[in-house]
């Protein structure tokens, strides 16, 4: 069981950002580039480098650093990672691109299902009503016997599967 805290990444560094804040951000990027590390170790390293706690906190916010607790009680420790920026995104993390690709995949597969059901209904009724199913325009190549040509359904399924694979790879 783990607890995660995700700090949203700032869209751009503040115009008035101080040099200690930049130094803290560079320190965090270097320290976390190879994955999660204990928060106590990061804090001690920052102190040894002359970086204050407030500059370190602001840099964590700017970079969207993820804090995740591993373990319980006295045996537990907080780990810091760069989240979606770094190699390891914590639970509930992942990139917006990955989630967007998965959403597009679901939409594509859902449309393929709707086209298949429309074709099934059209076969039972003796043809597809013009201009399309419930007011939707017909895809190119669709005739009166079916609402969606088979190649269009296959294309939707292929696109859905490819988007799902790409989306899972981005999470």
MARVO-156584 format. One record per residue: residue in three letters; x, y, z of N, C-alpha, C, O, CB in turn. Coordinates in steps of 0.02 Angstrom, whole numbers, plus 50000, padded with zeros to 5 digits. Atoms other than C-alpha are relative to their C-alpha. Glycine has a CB too. Example, Ala and Ser with C-alpha at 12.3 -4.5 7.8 and 13.67 -1.06 7.14 Angstrom:
% MARVO-156584
<r "ALA" <50045 49941 50000> <50615 49775 50390> <50045 50060 50000> <50097 50059 50033> <49950 50001 50062>>;
<r "SER" <49958 49941 49997> <50684 49947 50357> <49961 50055 50037> <49986 50110 50045> <50020 50023 49929>>;
This chain:
% MARVO-156584
<r "UNK" <50043 49941 50000> <50000 50000 50000> <50045 50061 50000> <50093 50064 50037> <49952 50000 50061>>;
<r "UNK" <49960 49939 50002> <50069 50170 49957> <49955 50061 49995> <49899 50057 49970> <50049 49998 49941>>;
<r "UNK" <50034 49935 50005> <50015 50350 49972> <50038 50042 49951> <50100 50042 49953> <49993 50035 50069>>;
<r "UNK" <49967 49957 50048> <50052 50470 49831> <49974 50071 50006> <49915 50082 50019> <49990 49974 49928>>;
<r "UNK" <50018 49929 50003> <50053 50658 49825> <50029 50026 49936> <50089 50023 49926> <50026 50039 50063>>;
<r "UNK" <49977 49974 50064> <50063 50736 49653> <49993 50076 50001> <49938 50102 50012> <49961 49969 49941>>;
<r "UNK" <50000 49928 50003> <50111 50918 49640> <49996 50020 49927> <50037 49997 49887> <50063 50031 50034>>;
<r "UNK" <50006 49983 50071> <50051 50995 49476> <50060 50039 49975> <50088 50082 50010> <49937 50041 49987>>;
<r "UNK" <49943 49967 50030> <50188 51052 49360> <49979 50070 49976> <49927 50078 49944> <50028 49959 49942>>;
<r "UNK" <50014 49932 50022> <50193 51239 49330> <50008 50004 49925> <50052 49970 49897> <50045 50051 50036>>;
<r "UNK" <49996 49996 50073> <50164 51287 49149> <50063 50034 49977> <50089 50018 49923> <49939 50037 49973>>;
<r "UNK" <49938 49966 50018> <50315 51402 49147> <50031 50026 50065> <49995 50042 50112> <49988 50058 49949>>;
<r "UNK" <49970 49973 49940> <50443 51459 49275> <49979 50073 50010> <49971 50110 49962> <50077 49995 49996>>;
<r "UNK" <50019 49930 49987> <50394 51622 49361> <50052 50048 49972> <50112 50033 49971> <49992 50012 50074>>;
<r "UNK" <49955 49951 50030> <50468 51777 49281> <50051 50025 50051> <50107 50043 50032> <49960 50059 49972>>;
<r "UNK" <49957 49974 49947> <50543 51829 49448> <50035 49944 50039> <50054 49955 50097> <49960 50044 50047>>;
<r "UNK" <49970 50055 49964> <50617 51659 49494> <50071 50018 50021> <50110 50048 49983> <50000 49936 49956>>;
<r "UNK" <49935 49982 49972> <50769 51675 49603> <50053 49949 49980> <50036 49892 49964> <49996 50006 50076>>;
<r "UNK" <49947 50048 50015> <50939 51596 49568> <50000 49939 50046> <50013 49884 50023> <50067 50035 50004>>;
<r "UNK" <50002 50061 49958> <50922 51482 49723> <49946 49951 49976> <49954 49890 49982> <49987 50019 50073>>;
<r "UNK" <50054 50044 50025> <50760 51416 49648> <50023 49962 49939> <50009 49902 49931> <49937 50042 49983>>;
<r "UNK" <49973 50035 50059> <50847 51377 49483> <50051 49948 50021> <50052 49893 49994> <50032 50051 49952>>;
<r "UNK" <49950 50047 49976> <50990 51295 49576> <49966 49939 50031> <49988 49882 50021> <50047 50033 50052>>;
<r "UNK" <50037 50056 49969> <50865 51190 49675> <49968 49956 49946> <49968 49895 49952> <49946 50027 50048>>;
<r "UNK" <50031 50038 50054> <50775 51139 49515> <50053 49957 49964> <50040 49899 49949> <49965 50047 49950>>;
<r "UNK" <49947 50038 50032> <50939 51086 49433> <50023 49943 50044> <50035 49888 50021> <50060 50046 49983>>;
<r "UNK" <49981 50052 49952> <50987 50991 49591> <49950 49942 49999> <49969 49884 49997> <50006 50029 50071>>;
<r "UNK" <50052 50052 50001> <50820 50898 49591> <50001 49960 49936> <49996 49899 49937> <49931 50032 50011>>;
<r "UNK" <49998 50036 50064> <50829 50856 49406> <50058 49951 49997> <50050 49894 49976> <50005 50049 49942>>;
<r "UNK" <49941 50044 49999> <51005 50785 49427> <49991 49942 50049> <50008 49885 50034> <50064 50039 50017>>;
<r "UNK" <50007 50050 49947> <50961 50692 49587> <49948 49947 49982> <49955 49889 50002> <49981 50033 50065>>;
<r "UNK" <50055 50046 50013> <50802 50612 49519> <49999 49974 49928> <49951 49939 49910> <49935 50034 50015>>;
<r "UNK" <50001 50021 50070> <50850 50581 49337> <50001 49925 49990> <49978 49900 49939> <50058 50031 49964>>;
<r "UNK" <49996 50074 50006> <50881 50395 49370> <49945 49965 50039> <49948 49904 50048> <50068 49975 50023>>;
<r "UNK" <50056 50031 49964> <50720 50366 49467> <49991 50028 50070> <50024 50075 50090> <50011 49925 50005>>;
<r "UNK" <50020 49977 49934> <50645 50386 49640> <50057 49992 50050> <50096 49944 50047> <49939 49963 50024>>;
<r "UNK" <49951 50003 49946> <50755 50423 49791> <49967 50023 50064> <49918 50061 50062> <50062 50045 49984>>;
<r "UNK" <50030 49980 49936> <50717 50445 49976> <50001 50076 50009> <50051 50109 49995> <50037 49966 50058>>;
<r "UNK" <50006 49928 49990> <50656 50620 50020> <50052 50026 50050> <50079 50080 50041> <49929 50018 50025>>;
<r "UNK" <49950 49979 49949> <50772 50628 50173> <50069 50007 49968> <50106 50053 49984> <50003 49949 50058>>;
<r "UNK" <49936 49997 50035> <50922 50592 50061> <50004 50062 49955> <50056 50095 49952> <50010 49936 49957>>;
<r "UNK" <50002 49941 50043> <50869 50729 49939> <50007 50063 50042> <50045 50109 50024> <49933 50002 49959>>;
<r "UNK" <49997 49941 49956> <50843 50854 50081> <50071 50010 50027> <50095 50066 50030> <49950 49994 50058>>;
<r "UNK" <49932 49995 49974> <51014 50814 50154> <50049 50022 49946> <50093 50063 49958> <50023 49932 50030>>;
<r "UNK" <49957 49980 50056> <51098 50829 49984> <49990 50073 49982> <50039 50108 49966> <49986 49957 49939>>;
<r "UNK" <50014 49930 50014> <51012 50996 49954> <50032 50045 50053> <50061 50097 50037> <49925 50013 49996>>;
<r "UNK" <49969 49961 49946> <51069 51060 50124> <50076 50003 49991> <50107 50056 50000> <49982 49970 50069>>;
<r "UNK" <49927 50002 50011> <51248 51004 50087> <50021 50044 49941> <50076 50070 49939> <50023 49928 49987>>;
<r "UNK" <49986 49959 50058> <51237 51097 49920> <49984 50074 50012> <49992 50116 49967> <49961 49974 49939>>;
<r "UNK" <50016 49931 49984> <51181 51256 50008> <49932 50023 49975> <49920 50083 49967> <50053 50045 49972>>;
<r "UNK" <50067 49984 50024> <51001 51248 49947> <49952 49997 50059> <49949 49947 50095> <49977 49950 49944>>;
<r "UNK" <50046 49994 49944> <50871 51305 50073> <49936 49960 49990> <49918 49943 49933> <49984 50072 50013>>;
<r "UNK" <50061 50040 50004> <50711 51210 50114> <49945 50034 49958> <49908 50000 49923> <49974 49986 50069>>;
<r "UNK" <50053 49966 50038> <50596 51344 50038> <50015 49998 49925> <49970 49989 49884> <49991 50072 50024>>;
<r "UNK" <49982 50004 50071> <50692 51347 49873> <49990 49929 49974> <49968 49919 49917> <50074 50021 49989>>;
<r "UNK" <50010 50070 50020> <50687 51156 49869> <49926 49986 49992> <49906 49951 49944> <50031 49953 50053>>;
<r "UNK" <50073 50010 50004> <50498 51157 49902> <49972 50032 49936> <49933 50001 49901> <49965 50030 50062>>;
<r "UNK" <50024 49966 50061> <50467 51284 49763> <50023 49964 49937> <49985 49958 49889> <50024 50073 49999>>;
<r "UNK" <49975 50037 50058> <50575 51186 49642> <49961 49935 49991> <49947 49915 49935> <50076 49984 50009>>;
<r "UNK" <50041 50061 50004> <50477 51027 49685> <49933 50016 49967> <49909 49978 49925> <49989 49970 50070>>;
<r "UNK" <50063 49979 50030> <50317 51121 49640> <50008 50015 49926> <49967 49995 49885> <49972 50061 50037>>;
<r "UNK" <49988 49982 50070> <50391 51190 49479> <50009 49938 49955> <49985 49937 49898> <50062 50045 49994>>;
<r "UNK" <49984 50060 50040> <50449 51018 49420> <49945 49947 50002> <49948 49899 49965> <50065 49970 50023>>;
<r "UNK" <50052 50051 49994> <50293 50923 49472> <50025 49936 50031> <50006 49882 50010> <49970 49986 49933>>;
<r "UNK" <49970 50058 49967> <50392 50807 49586> <49945 49961 50037> <49902 49991 50069> <50057 50021 50048>>;
<r "UNK" <50048 50044 49966> <50291 50658 49651> <50032 49974 50064> <50088 49949 50063> <49979 49942 49953>>;
<r "UNK" <49979 50027 49936> <50307 50611 49834> <49956 49939 50015> <49895 49945 50016> <49996 50053 50058>>;
<r "UNK" <50036 50061 49988> <50258 50431 49872> <50027 49966 50062> <50087 49957 50069> <50004 49953 49939>>;
<r "UNK" <49979 50033 49939> <50261 50345 50041> <49998 49925 49989> <49948 49896 49969> <49955 50020 50059>>;
<r "UNK" <49993 50073 50004> <50322 50165 50041> <50005 49974 50071> <50046 49997 50110> <50062 49978 49957>>;
<r "UNK" <49998 50030 49934> <50287 50061 50195> <49955 50037 50049> <49921 50085 50031> <50071 49999 50026>>;
<r "UNK" <50043 49973 49948> <50200 50102 50359> <50041 50021 50061> <50094 49995 50074> <49948 49949 50020>>;
<r "UNK" <49972 49980 49935> <50242 50192 50521> <50074 50018 49995> <50097 50051 49949> <49991 49946 50050>>;
<r "UNK" <49929 49984 49995> <50424 50202 50572> <50040 49967 49944> <50094 49991 49926> <50027 49978 50067>>;
<r "UNK" <49965 50035 50055> <50474 50080 50433> <49988 50033 49933> <50024 50019 49885> <49978 49928 49997>>;
<r "UNK" <50016 49968 50064> <50396 50189 50297> <50048 50057 49985> <50077 50087 50030> <49929 50025 50001>>;
<r "UNK" <49960 49942 50021> <50491 50318 50197> <49968 50032 49940> <49935 49999 49900> <50073 49978 49985>>;
<r "UNK" <50025 49963 50057> <50446 50452 50072> <50051 49998 49944> <50110 50011 49955> <49983 50074 50020>>;
<r "UNK" <49957 50001 50059> <50517 50434 49897> <49978 50057 49954> <49918 50070 49948> <49997 49931 49964>>;
<r "UNK" <50013 49947 50048> <50530 50576 49772> <50019 49976 49931> <50069 49942 49922> <50038 50065 50019>>;
<r "UNK" <49983 50015 50069> <50524 50556 49584> <49974 50056 49956> <49933 50097 49977> <49969 49931 49978>>;
<r "UNK" <50021 49947 50046> <50502 50667 49432> <49933 49986 49967> <49911 50024 49924> <50053 50008 49946>>;
<r "UNK" <50068 50013 50027> <50334 50586 49391> <50002 49989 49926> <50042 49952 49900> <49953 50056 50018>>;
<r "UNK" <50008 50008 50073> <50282 50602 49209> <50061 50024 49962> <50073 50003 49906> <49938 50036 49976>>;
<r "UNK" <49941 49974 50033> <50442 50696 49169> <50054 49947 50000> <50089 49936 49950> <50026 50065 50034>>;
<r "UNK" <49948 50050 49993> <50556 50559 49233> <49977 49932 49975> <49926 49926 49942> <50022 49994 50072>>;
<r "UNK" <50016 50066 50024> <50556 50374 49201> <49943 49967 50039> <49908 49925 50011> <50061 49957 50003>>;
<r "UNK" <50050 50034 49959> <50440 50325 49344> <49944 50048 50021> <49956 50095 50058> <50033 49971 50062>>;
<r "UNK" <50058 49962 49978> <50267 50399 49362> <49965 49959 50054> <49953 49900 50044> <49952 50016 49941>>;
<r "UNK" <50032 50034 49944> <50183 50355 49527> <49928 49981 49983> <49903 49999 49930> <50002 50044 50062>>;
<r "UNK" <50070 50018 50011> <50009 50280 49545> <49958 50062 49990> <49966 50112 50026> <49973 49959 50058>>;
<r "UNK" <50042 49942 50014> <49880 50398 49473> <50036 50050 49955> <50008 50101 49937> <49979 50034 50064>>;
<r "UNK" <49962 49954 50042> <50017 50479 49368> <49990 49982 49927> <49935 49963 49907> <50074 49998 50018>>;
<r "UNK" <50005 50013 50071> <50053 50454 49186> <49994 50065 49961> <49978 50117 49990> <49940 49955 49985>>;
<r "UNK" <50001 49939 50039> <50060 50576 49045> <49931 50014 49972> <49893 49967 49959> <50051 49997 49944>>;
<r "UNK" <50064 49985 50032> <49910 50669 48976> <49996 49972 49930> <49941 49953 49907> <49990 50076 49997>>;
<r "UNK" <50000 50029 50067> <49962 50607 48804> <49978 49927 50002> <49939 49905 49960> <50070 50006 49968>>;
<r "UNK" <50019 50070 49993> <49946 50426 48862> <49926 49992 50012> <49893 49950 49981> <50039 49968 50057>>;
<r "UNK" <50072 50004 49985> <49773 50455 48934> <49960 50023 49939> <49907 49994 49925> <49983 50043 50061>>;
<r "UNK" <50035 49977 50060> <49722 50551 48777> <49997 49946 49946> <49946 49937 49914> <50033 50062 49973>>;
<r "UNK" <49998 50054 50049> <49778 50408 48665> <49952 49944 50019> <49919 49915 49976> <50071 49973 49992>>;
<r "UNK" <50046 50052 49978> <49681 50284 48771> <49928 50021 49989> <49886 49980 49970> <50012 49983 50074>>;
<r "UNK" <50068 49975 50011> <49525 50393 48762> <49982 49997 49926> <49926 49978 49909> <49994 50072 50026>>;
<r "UNK" <50013 50004 50073> <49541 50404 48572> <49990 49927 49979> <49950 49913 49935> <50058 50032 49961>>;
<r "UNK" <50007 50071 50015> <49561 50215 48567> <49930 49975 50018> <49898 49940 49979> <50053 49959 50039>>;
<r "UNK" <50068 50021 49978> <49400 50189 48666> <49948 50029 49952> <49900 49995 49934> <49987 50024 50073>>;
<r "UNK" <50047 49968 50046> <49310 50313 48552> <49999 49963 49933> <49945 49952 49905> <50017 50073 49990>>;
<r "UNK" <49996 50035 50064> <49371 50223 48395> <49967 49931 50004> <49930 49912 49960> <50073 49994 49978>>;
<r "UNK" <50029 50067 49993> <49324 50051 48460> <49924 50005 50012> <49886 49962 49989> <50033 49962 50058>>;
<r "UNK" <50072 49989 49989> <49155 50118 48519> <49964 50015 49935> <49909 49990 49924> <49989 50056 50049>>;
<r "UNK" <50030 49984 50064> <49120 50189 48347> <49996 49937 49956> <49947 49927 49920> <50040 50055 49964>>;
<r "UNK" <50002 50063 50038> <49166 50021 48268> <49942 49956 50024> <49908 49925 49983> <50067 49962 50007>>;
<r "UNK" <50055 50039 49973> <49042 49937 48385> <49933 50028 49976> <49888 49990 49956> <50002 49999 50077>>;
<r "UNK" <50062 49969 50022> <48906 50063 48341> <49986 49986 49926> <49929 49974 49906> <50002 50076 50012>>;
<r "UNK" <50008 50015 50072> <48937 50036 48154> <49978 49928 49990> <49936 49914 49948> <50066 50014 49962>>;
<r "UNK" <50019 50070 50006> <48926 49848 48177> <49927 49990 50019> <49890 49954 49985> <50046 49956 50045>>;
<r "UNK" <50070 50005 49978> <48762 49865 48272> <49954 50032 49949> <49899 50006 49937> <49991 50033 50069>>;
<r "UNK" <50041 49968 50052> <48695 49985 48139> <49992 49954 49940> <49938 49949 49912> <50031 50066 49978>>;
<r "UNK" <50004 50047 50056> <48737 49857 48004> <49953 49942 50017> <49914 49920 49975> <50071 49973 49982>>;
<r "UNK" <50043 50055 49979> <48652 49720 48104> <49927 50021 49997> <49884 49983 49975> <50019 49976 50071>>;
<r "UNK" <50068 49974 50002> <48496 49828 48123> <49976 50011 49928> <49918 49999 49912> <49995 50065 50039>>;
<r "UNK" <50018 49987 50070> <48500 49876 47939> <49984 49934 49965> <49938 49932 49923> <50058 50036 49963>>;
<r "UNK" <50013 50065 50031> <48507 49692 47889> <49930 49976 50021> <49895 49946 49980> <50054 49948 50020>>;
<r "UNK" <50066 50021 49976> <48352 49659 47995> <49944 50041 49968> <49889 50016 49958> <49996 50005 50077>>;
<r "UNK" <50051 49956 50029> <48259 49807 47918> <50000 49999 49924> <49954 50026 49893> <50011 50071 50024>>;
<r "UNK" <49996 50003 50073> <48312 49772 47740> <50039 50057 49969> <50035 50068 49909> <49931 50001 49972>>;
<r "UNK" <49958 49946 50026> <48432 49918 47722> <50008 50057 50049> <49970 50062 50098> <49972 50027 49934>>;
<r "UNK" <49985 49944 49956> <48503 50072 47803> <49958 50060 49979> <49955 50076 49919> <50076 50017 49998>>;
<r "UNK" <50039 49940 50019> <48390 50225 47810> <50046 50056 49978> <50100 50065 50007> <49956 50023 50058>>;
<r "UNK" <49959 49943 50024> <48457 50375 47714> <49982 50060 50043> <49925 50064 50066> <49987 50014 49924>>;
<r "UNK" <49931 49996 50023> <48553 50487 47746> <50048 49961 50044> <50106 49954 50024> <50021 50071 49996>>;
<r "UNK" <49955 50037 49957> <48626 50387 47890> <49962 49974 50060> <49902 49982 50064> <50060 50044 50022>>;
<r "UNK" <50030 50028 49940> <48594 50303 48057> <49982 50057 50046> <50026 50094 50069> <50047 49950 50034>>;
<r "UNK" <50024 49950 49953> <48488 50418 48165> <50028 50069 49985> <50050 50105 50030> <50016 49980 50071>>;
<r "UNK" <49978 49934 50019> <48539 50572 48067> <50075 50007 49988> <50097 50060 49966> <49980 50048 50051>>;
<r "UNK" <49928 49996 50013> <48725 50531 48056> <50013 49989 49926> <49982 49946 49896> <50039 49948 50044>>;
<r "UNK" <49985 50011 50071> <48799 50546 47882> <50033 49932 49989> <50068 49907 50033> <50045 50056 49972>>;
<r "UNK" <49969 50064 50017> <48851 50386 47796> <50073 50009 49984> <50092 50059 49953> <49963 49967 49942>>;
<r "UNK" <49930 49998 50020> <49037 50349 47779> <50006 49990 49925> <49961 49962 49894> <50042 49948 50038>>;
<r "UNK" <49990 50010 50072> <49108 50350 47602> <49996 49925 49983> <50025 49884 50018> <50067 50029 49977>>;
<r "UNK" <50005 50069 50022> <49065 50190 47510> <49943 49960 50030> <49933 49902 50012> <50064 49965 50014>>;
<r "UNK" <50055 50036 49969> <48917 50143 47618> <49940 49999 49952> <49924 50050 49922> <49980 50032 50068>>;
<r "UNK" <50058 50006 50044> <48768 50079 47520> <49936 49997 50041> <49936 50011 50101> <50006 49937 49957>>;
<r "UNK" <50064 50003 49966> <48586 50055 47562> <49992 49936 50040> <49951 49932 50086> <49942 50006 49950>>;
<r "UNK" <50006 50064 49964> <48612 49875 47622> <50034 50002 50068> <50010 49971 50116> <50029 49944 49958>>;
<r "UNK" <49966 49994 49936> <48735 49920 47759> <50012 50074 50014> <50017 50114 49968> <50067 49961 50001>>;
<r "UNK" <49988 49930 49981> <48764 50081 47856> <50075 50016 50000> <50094 50073 49987> <49971 50014 50069>>;
<r "UNK" <49928 49990 49999> <48953 50058 47871> <50032 49943 49961> <50018 49884 49973> <50028 50003 50073>>;
<r "UNK" <49966 50055 50037> <49063 49962 47748> <50047 49963 50047> <50072 49991 50096> <50039 50028 49939>>;
<r "UNK" <49957 50041 49958> <49165 49820 47822> <50070 50028 50007> <50099 50026 50062> <50003 49930 49972>>;
<r "UNK" <49932 49972 49997> <49331 49903 47779> <50003 50057 50050> <50055 50067 50083> <50023 50023 49931>>;
<r "UNK" <50002 49944 49954> <49278 50055 47882> <50002 49975 50072> <50035 50004 50115> <49938 50044 49987>>;
<r "UNK" <50001 50029 49933> <49241 49947 48035> <50069 49971 50018> <50093 49981 50073> <49946 49945 50005>>;
<r "UNK" <49933 50029 49989> <49407 49854 48017> <50050 50056 50013> <50093 50050 50057> <50022 49957 49940>>;
<r "UNK" <49955 49943 49991> <49498 50020 48001> <49991 50031 50070> <50041 50046 50103> <49987 50054 49947>>;
<r "UNK" <50012 49973 49933> <49415 50085 48161> <50029 49955 50054> <50058 49980 50102> <49925 50009 50011>>;
<r "UNK" <49973 50047 49951> <49464 49928 48256> <50076 50004 50001> <50106 50006 50054> <49977 49928 49984>>;
<r "UNK" <49927 49995 50002> <49645 49938 48195> <50025 50064 50032> <50073 50063 50071> <50025 49997 49927>>;
<r "UNK" <49980 49936 49970> <49658 50122 48241> <49991 49997 50075> <50034 50021 50112> <49957 50058 49970>>;
<r "UNK" <50012 50006 49928> <49582 50084 48412> <50054 49960 50035> <50078 49980 50088> <49933 49969 50013>>;
<r "UNK" <49949 50043 49970> <49707 49945 48448> <50068 50035 50000> <50103 50033 50050> <50005 49932 49963>>;
<r "UNK" <49935 49964 50004> <49857 50048 48389> <50002 50057 50051> <50053 50066 50085> <50011 50027 49929>>;
<r "UNK" <50002 49945 49950> <49803 50198 48495> <50005 49973 50071> <50037 50004 50113> <49936 50041 49991>>;
<r "UNK" <49996 50030 49933> <49781 50084 48646> <50072 49981 50016> <50096 49994 50072> <49954 49939 50005>>;
<r "UNK" <49930 50021 49988> <49957 50013 48627> <50044 50062 50012> <50085 50063 50058> <50027 49959 49938>>;
<r "UNK" <49961 49939 49992> <50032 50187 48605> <49984 50035 50067> <50029 50058 50101> <49987 50048 49942>>;
<r "UNK" <50020 49967 49938> <49932 50257 48752> <50028 49964 50060> <50052 49996 50107> <49925 50003 50005>>;
<r "UNK" <49972 50038 49943> <49986 50117 48870> <50075 50009 50005> <50103 50009 50059> <49983 49926 49993>>;
<r "UNK" <49928 49988 49999> <50165 50147 48818> <50020 50067 50028> <50076 50076 50051> <50028 49993 49930>>;
<r "UNK" <49986 49933 49975> <50153 50329 48870> <49984 50008 50075> <50003 50058 50105> <49962 50051 49961>>;
<r "UNK" <50018 49994 49929> <50084 50294 49045> <50056 49978 50045> <50049 49980 50106> <49938 49960 50016>>;
